């Protein structure tokens, strides 16, 4: 079951000496205006995409959200330096 959201998020990440980004946790505002923080358990994959001339890095990650292990995508928009919670994959 795939659910698409495209929610802007705040991300805490580690940047290597080579400039590679590794997201560690992120947070967003829920519909009831609570701030939800999610600790990323594992990054399963990442790949660079070009969508209509825009560079993005797509991360497939796992985390425990609401007591369930979830697989989801985060997108980093390279040109605008914005992070997006894209969708749940499970």
C-alpha positions, -999 to +999 in steps of 0.1 A: +000+000+000+015+033-011+004+066+003+017+099-012+020+130+010+047+154-002+049+172+032+077+197+038+099+185+068+128+196+089+157+172+088+186+166+111+214+150+089+250+142+089+272+156+062+304+136+053+337+153+044+328+144+008+295+163+011+272+133+012+240+138+032+227+111+056+193+119+072+192+109+109+158+121+120+130+145+108+100+163+122+068+178+108+036+193+120+006+169+122-029+178+112-037+186+148-007+209+150+016+186+171+053+184+162+061+148+154+097+137+155+108+105+137+142+087+142+154+070+111+164+034+118+180+026+085+186+040+050+178+012+026+189+031-006+194+065-021+196+077-057+198+109-075+169+119-098+163+146-123+127+157-125+119+184-150+154+198-147+153+197-109+180+175-091+166+155-062+180+127-040+155+101-031+161+082+001+142+050+010+143+046+048+128+027+077+116+039+111+091+030+138+061+053+135+032+049+158+046+016+171+049+001+135+080-003+114+074+017+082+093+020+049+090+055+033+107+079+009+123+112+017+133+136-011+161+162-009+157+190-035+193+199-043+187+233-059+163+246-032+178+227-002+144+215+008+134+182+023+101+165+015+084+135+032+072+119-001+053+087+007+049+055+027+058+024+008+042+000+034 
